Amino acid sequence: MSVHDLETPCVVIDLDRLDRNLLRMQARCDGLGLKFRPHVTTHKIPEIARLQMDAGAVGIAAQKVSEAAVFADAGFNDVLIPYNIVNPRKTARLADLALFNRITVAADHPVVIAGLADAAKANEMSLRVILELATELERTGALPDEVVELAKRIDADENLHFVGLLVYPSTPASRPALQEALNLLHNAGIGVDMVSGGGTGAVRFAPEIPELTELRAGTYIFNDWKAVCKSWADMDDCALMVAATIVSRPTTERAILDCGSRSLSSETVDGGYGFILEYPDAYIYTLSGEHAHVDVSKCREQPVIGERVHVIPVRADMVINLHDTVYALRDWQLENQWSVAARGMVW
Ligand SMILES: Cc1ncc(COP(=O)(O)O)c(C=O)c1O
């Protein structure tokens, strides 16, 4: 079966590119003496996580408890959740998962730590906790001068175990805070087993941050148009595409594809919604739910109704969460079909 036999819109994955992306990242980490922990939230597919583990990953990172549970059920038992898990129902699910799996969970505040402690106590167990440090992303994370107090609080609780520090992204800009926090912990006599950094765009900085013991990356497995625009990847590294069909040519400037925001998501980069492989000079300037509006005025060849094209989406991880199935291709022939098992597992 060839890619042309698949109904559009659908997600296709170039396996040669995926293999190359995964082997290159693992080799990079091996070369730096860093453990590698793929972030599975990008693909949400256990079969791909298996390929990553077979290549040498030490475990996985999953963003939410429900996502972690899908992968734990599929046999991935070392899971880092780099996310504050808040609310007794969620922490109870987390603690249940940690009864049978090696779960490490992030925290950045005493309230979060207290919630984890309650859940671990209810299960009469010990939970591994990693403190997240704030970075230039200005998202979650504690400040360096809060870390000693938080680590002491974790270790003082008989149901919690402090394992180290986590940053996202791990860039030269985030390093001074990391160094400061590590110094303060060292001076307080608190041991640090792991320092987890991450981000596909940050991987190139890893040699400049010797404090790291492991790296997490997700986007690298597929790459996407955003990664290309940010120079994290080349176009030839983009393994995931949305196959689509030209369904209308209302004017000489405009073509309409059958993939809208329900297939591509509404993510944009530089104002565009994706890159059409067959028409590099075309520009997807807006989306309806089921239509992509494409300016083809600069294209030398003009697309015709019924023609199939392949769109590199702006964010592969957003696209994955919109599709039940992906089609894995080699030389444009169907080799495999995978369910997106953790689709919608965002709770
Ligand atoms: C905490 C954390 N670590 C790692 C990653 C992986 O980043 P990337 O997809 O850029 O490789 C993410 C992405 O969502 C994240 O939120």
PDBQT file of the ligand as one rigid body, heavy atoms in Angstrom, charges set to zero:
ROOT
HETATM    1  C1  LIG A 401       9.309  20.076  31.043  1.00  0.00    +0.000 C 
HETATM    2  C2  LIG A 401       9.588  19.688  29.638  1.00  0.00    +0.000 A 
HETATM    3  N1  LIG A 401      10.694  18.992  29.369  1.00  0.00    +0.000 NA
HETATM    4  C3  LIG A 401      11.001  18.611  28.100  1.00  0.00    +0.000 A 
HETATM    5  C4  LIG A 401      10.166  18.915  27.056  1.00  0.00    +0.000 A 
HETATM    6  C5  LIG A 401      10.549  18.488  25.660  1.00  0.00    +0.000 C 
HETATM    7  O1  LIG A 401      10.842  19.628  24.901  1.00  0.00    +0.000 OA
HETATM    8  P1  LIG A 401      11.017  19.541  23.327  1.00  0.00    +0.000 P 
HETATM    9  O2  LIG A 401       9.731  19.086  22.774  1.00  0.00    +0.000 OA
HETATM   10  O3  LIG A 401      11.396  20.917  22.899  1.00  0.00    +0.000 OA
HETATM   11  O4  LIG A 401      12.119  18.579  23.060  1.00  0.00    +0.000 OA
HETATM   12  C6  LIG A 401       9.013  19.637  27.305  1.00  0.00    +0.000 A 
HETATM   13  C7  LIG A 401       8.099  19.954  26.203  1.00  0.00    +0.000 C 
HETATM   14  O5  LIG A 401       6.916  20.093  26.371  1.00  0.00    +0.000 OA
HETATM   15  C8  LIG A 401       8.723  20.040  28.627  1.00  0.00    +0.000 A 
HETATM   16  O6  LIG A 401       7.630  20.762  28.912  1.00  0.00    +0.000 OA
ENDROOT
TORSDOF 0
